[in-house]
């Protein structure tokens, strides 16, 4: 099984029972071409950092250069941000390793400027950030399948992006973090986010930090085993956990860039719905037209029980379950999708693919 969590962790099991990998921000699951081509009150504000020395650099939309640099644009989250910004009339500049690659060419076809760059190459970032109004920052992490970065690499990359943005005169930086940030979890892939957040707050740049809930897209990947009529995840059957559609992350970020005076120096959790395990099963059953049952992931499996135990403990104490004020978020962002509406809309094709998949979710990865 291959789980992708917004908050991030990865474990590989050599058994054939339930091998899992829990990754950060679905960075290795690439956004579809259709997402890129789509024209298409903040709650839970944890901190308002350095407002007095940063607001001076943020001006009204009528006065700004409407170009935003997007990192991770060939991934789900960055791709959703690029699509939403394009739909709102922004110029989007995507930093990609290979502008000739298929995903980069899809971005170009959707009207996104692609420039060669790498998080480990400061000069390429300086060139990409030149004359840009904003930067959307998201980094890979060591828990991702095939990733060649360490926890220290992630922190170094996140800090470098923020520092270079400041030095290049970027007016507004939006950093995508994790719902567990702000506390010490003992899970290295999660605690990197708190370190990057602290670095962003210490710079003389108007910054907005978002902490997305777990992606709805995760629940309908082929590896989740829905074709077998069952879903297992981190919460108890009667325990609620918050989720967000990746598309809505992009739309929120577009609103944030469009109203800099309102959102600069804010840190916020974002989510679109909260569901128990049983409610997930009910929604999936109705959308699939077949019975989908639910159970909590067991923590007794070889090589992964300790990790799952930590993650489930974080769900139980609320830090990984999410604490966004959904009513306030929905009032401010009426487009936010509940899980049932997502299943009937953007998630319908993904659910259909998962139900028809031959991947049972139990093969070693």
C-alpha positions in Angstrom: 0.0 0.0 0.0 1.2 3.5 -0.7 -0.3 6.3 1.4 0.3 10.0 0.7 -0.3 12.2 3.7 -0.1 16.0 3.6 1.8 15.9 6.9 4.2 13.3 5.7 6.0 10.1 6.7 7.3 7.1 4.9 7.7 3.5 5.9 8.4 0.5 3.7 7.4 -2.9 4.9 8.9 -6.1 3.5 5.8 -8.1 4.4 2.9 -8.8 2.0 0.2 -7.9 4.6 0.0 -4.1 4.4 3.3 -2.4 3.3 2.8 1.3 3.3 4.6 4.5 2.5 3.3 7.8 3.9 4.6 10.7 2.0 4.6 14.5 2.3 2.4 16.7 0.1 2.0 14.0 -2.7 5.0 15.6 -4.3 5.7 12.4 -6.4 2.1 12.1 -7.6 2.0 14.4 -10.5 -0.9 16.7 -11.4 -2.9 15.7 -14.5 -2.9 17.8 -17.6 -6.6 18.5 -17.1 -5.9 20.2 -13.8 -3.4 22.4 -15.4 -5.7 23.4 -18.2 -8.7 24.1 -15.9 -9.7 27.7 -15.6 -9.9 27.1 -12.7 -12.6 34.5 7.2 -9.4 32.6 7.6 -9.8 30.2 10.5 -7.3 28.8 13.0 -4.8 31.6 12.8 -2.0 30.3 15.0 0.3 33.3 14.8 0.6 36.7 13.2 4.3 37.0 12.8 6.3 40.2 12.4 3.4 42.2 10.9 4.9 45.6 11.7 8.1 45.1 9.7 6.7 43.1 6.8 3.5 44.8 5.8 5.3 47.7 4.2 6.4 45.4 1.3 2.9 44.3 0.4 0.8 46.6 -1.8 -2.6 46.5 -3.5 -3.3 44.2 -6.4 -3.6 47.1 -8.8 0.0 48.1 -8.2 1.9 44.8 -8.3 3.7 42.8 -10.9 1.3 39.9 -11.3 3.9 37.1 -11.6 4.1 34.3 -9.0 6.9 31.7 -9.0 5.6 28.2 -8.2 7.8 25.5 -6.9 6.6 21.9 -7.2 4.4 22.8 -10.1 4.7 19.4 -11.7 3.3 17.9 -8.5 -0.3 17.9 -7.2 -0.1 20.8 -4.8 2.1 23.1 -6.9 0.1 22.1 -10.0 -3.2 23.1 -8.3 -1.6 26.5 -7.3 -0.4 27.1 -10.9 -3.8 26.3 -12.3 -5.7 28.5 -9.8 -3.3 31.4 -10.3 -3.7 31.2 -14.1 -7.4 31.1 -13.7 -7.2 34.4 -11.7 -5.1 36.1 -14.3 -1.7 35.8 -12.7 1.4 35.1 -14.7 2.9 31.9 -13.4 6.6 30.9 -13.6 7.3 27.3 -12.7 10.7 26.2 -11.6 11.4 22.8 -13.2 14.4 20.5 -13.5 13.7 19.7 -17.1 11.7 22.2 -19.2 11.6 19.7 -22.0 9.9 17.0 -19.9 6.3 16.0 -20.4 5.0 17.6 -17.3 6.8 20.8 -17.9 5.5 20.9 -21.5 2.0 20.4 -20.1 2.5 23.5 -17.9 3.7 25.5 -20.9 0.7 24.4 -22.9 -1.5 25.8 -20.1 0.2 29.2 -20.3 2.8 28.7 -17.5 6.3 30.0 -18.1 8.8 27.2 -17.2 12.4 28.0 -16.2 15.1 25.5 -15.4 16.0 25.4 -11.7 16.8 23.3 -8.8 16.4 23.7 -5.0 20.0 22.9 -4.5 21.1 25.6 -7.0 20.7 29.1 -5.4 21.7 30.8 -8.6 18.9 29.2 -10.6 16.4 30.3 -7.9 17.7 33.8 -7.9 17.2 33.9 -11.7 13.7 32.4 -11.4 12.6 34.9 -8.6 13.8 37.9 -10.5 11.1 40.6 -10.8 8.4 38.3 -9.4 5.8 39.5 -7.0 5.3 36.2 -5.1 6.7 32.8 -4.5 4.8 29.6 -3.6 7.2 27.3 -1.7 6.8 23.6 -1.1 9.7 21.1 -0.7 10.2 17.4 -1.2 11.0 15.3 1.9 13.0 12.2 2.8 9.8 10.2 3.1 8.9 10.3 -0.5 9.3 7.3 -2.7 12.5 7.6 -4.6 13.4 10.8 -2.8 17.1 11.5 -2.4 16.8 14.2 0.2 17.3 14.1 4.0 15.5 16.0 6.7 18.3 18.5 6.7 18.1 18.9 3.0 14.4 19.8 3.3 15.0 22.4 5.9 18.0 23.8 3.9 15.8 24.0 0.8 12.9 25.7 2.5 15.2 28.2 4.2 17.1 28.9 1.0 13.8 29.6 -0.9 12.7 32.1 1.7 16.1 33.8 2.0 16.5 34.2 -1.8 13.0 35.5 -2.1 13.7 38.1 0.5 17.0 39.1 -1.2 15.3 39.3 -4.6 12.7 41.7 -3.3 9.8 39.3 -3.6 6.8 41.0 -1.9 4.9 37.9 -0.8 6.0 34.3 0.1 3.5 31.6 0.7 4.9 28.5 2.4 3.0 25.2 2.5 3.7 23.4 5.8 1.8 20.7 7.7 -1.0 20.5 10.2 1.4 19.2 12.9 3.7 22.2 12.6 4.2 24.3 15.7 4.7 21.3 18.0 7.4 18.7 18.4 6.1 15.3 17.3 9.2 13.2 17.4 8.7 12.4 13.7 11.5 13.9 11.7 9.5 14.4 8.5 6.9 16.4 10.4 9.2 18.4 12.6 11.1 19.8 9.6 8.1 22.0 8.9 8.3 23.8 12.2 11.9 24.6 11.5 11.2 26.1 8.1 8.2 28.1 9.5 10.5 29.6 12.1 13.0 30.6 9.5 10.3 32.3 7.3 9.0 34.3 10.3 12.5 35.6 11.0 13.0 37.1 7.6 12.0 40.6 6.4 9.5 39.4 3.9 5.7 39.3 4.0 4.9 35.6 4.5 1.8 33.5 4.7 2.0 30.0 6.0 -0.7 27.4 5.1 -1.1 24.1 6.8 -3.2 21.8 4.6 -5.1 18.9 6.0 -4.6 15.4 4.5 -5.5 15.3 0.8 -8.8 13.7 -0.2 -7.0 12.3 -3.3 -5.1 10.0 -1.0 -8.2 8.1 -0.1 -9.0 7.0 -3.7 -5.5 6.0 -4.9 -5.3 2.5 -6.5 -3.0 1.4 -3.7 -5.7 1.9 -1.1 -7.4 -1.3 -2.1 -10.9 0.1 -2.8 -11.3 -2.5 -5.5 -11.4 -5.0 -2.7 -14.2 -3.1 -1.1 -12.3 -1.8 1.9 -10.4 1.2 3.2 -8.0 1.4 6.1 -6.6 4.6 7.4 -5.2 6.3 10.5 -8.3 7.2 12.6 -10.7 5.0 14.5 -14.0 4.2 12.8 -15.8 6.7 15.0 -13.0 9.3 15.0 -13.1 12.4 12.8 -10.1 13.6 10.7 -10.0 16.6 8.4 -9.3 16.5 4.7 -8.9 18.9 1.8 -9.2 18.6 -2.0 -5.9 19.5 -3.6 -7.7 21.7 -6.0 -8.9 23.8 -3.1 -5.4 24.3 -1.8 -4.6 26.1 -5.1 -7.7 28.2 -4.9 -7.0 29.3 -1.4 -3.4 30.2 -2.3 -4.7 32.3 -5.3 -7.0 34.2 -2.9 -4.0 34.7 -0.5 -1.9 36.2 -3.3 -4.8 38.3 -4.5 -5.3 39.9 -1.1 -1.8 40.4 0.3 -2.7 43.0 2.9 -5.3 40.6 4.4 -3.2 37.5 4.5 0.4 38.6 5.0 1.9 37.4 8.3 -0.8 34.8 8.9 -0.5 31.1 9.7 -3.5 29.0 9.1 -4.8 25.5 8.9 -6.9 24.8 5.9 -9.4 21.9 5.3 -12.6 21.3 3.5 -14.3 18.5 5.5 -14.0 16.4 8.6 -15.1 12.7 8.5 -14.9 9.7 10.7 -13.7 6.4 9.3 -17.3 5.2 9.1 -18.4 8.4 7.3 -15.7 7.9 4.8 -17.0 4.4 4.1 -20.5 5.7 3.8 -19.6 8.4 1.3 -17.4 6.0 -0.7 -20.2 3.3 -0.7 -22.7 5.8 -2.0 -20.4 7.2 -4.7 -19.1 3.8 -5.8 -22.4 2.0 -5.8 -20.9 -0.9 -3.9 -20.2 -1.5 -0.3 -16.9 -0.1 1.1 -16.0 -1.0 4.6 -13.5 0.7 6.9 -11.0 -0.2 9.6 -8.1 1.5 11.3 -4.6 0.5 10.1 -3.1 -2.0 12.4 0.1 -1.1 14.3 1.3 -4.7 14.7 2.8 -5.1 11.3 6.5 -5.8 10.9 8.8 -2.7 10.4 6.0 -0.2 10.5 4.1 -0.6 13.7 6.2 1.9 15.6 5.7 4.6 12.9 2.0 3.9 12.6 1.6 4.0 16.3 3.2 7.5 16.4 1.0 8.8 13.6 -2.2 7.3 15.1 -1.2 8.9 18.4 -1.0 12.2 16.6 -4.4 11.7 15.2 -5.7 10.7 18.6 -4.4 13.9 20.3 -5.7 16.1 17.4 -2.5 17.3 15.9 -2.7 15.1 12.8 -6.5 15.0 12.8 -6.6 18.7 12.1 -8.1 21.6 14.0 -9.2 24.0 11.3 -12.4 26.0 12.0 -14.4 24.6 9.0 -17.4 26.9 9.4 -15.2 30.0 9.2 -13.2 28.6 6.3 -16.3 27.8 4.3 -17.7 31.3 5.0 -14.5 32.8 3.6 -13.9 30.3 0.8 -17.3 29.1 -0.4 -15.7 27.0 -3.1 -14.3 24.5 -0.5 -15.5 21.0 -1.3 -17.0 18.5 1.1 -15.9 15.0 0.5 -19.2 13.9 -1.0 -19.2 16.8 -3.5 -15.5 16.1 -4.3 -16.4 12.4 -5.0 -19.1 13.5 -7.4 -16.9 16.1 -9.0 -13.1 16.3 -9.3 -12.7 12.9 -7.5 -15.1 10.9 -9.6 -12.5 9.8 -12.2 -10.0 8.9 -9.5 -12.5 6.8 -7.7 -13.5 5.0 -10.8 -9.8 4.2 -11.6 -9.3 3.0 -8.0 -12.3 0.7 -8.2 -11.1 -0.8 -11.5 -7.5 -1.2 -10.4 -5.9 -4.5 -10.1 -3.5 -3.2 -7.5 -4.9 -4.8 -4.3 -2.7 -2.7 -2.1 -0.9 -5.7 -0.6 2.1 -6.1 -2.9 5.5 -5.2 -1.6 6.7 -1.8 -2.7 
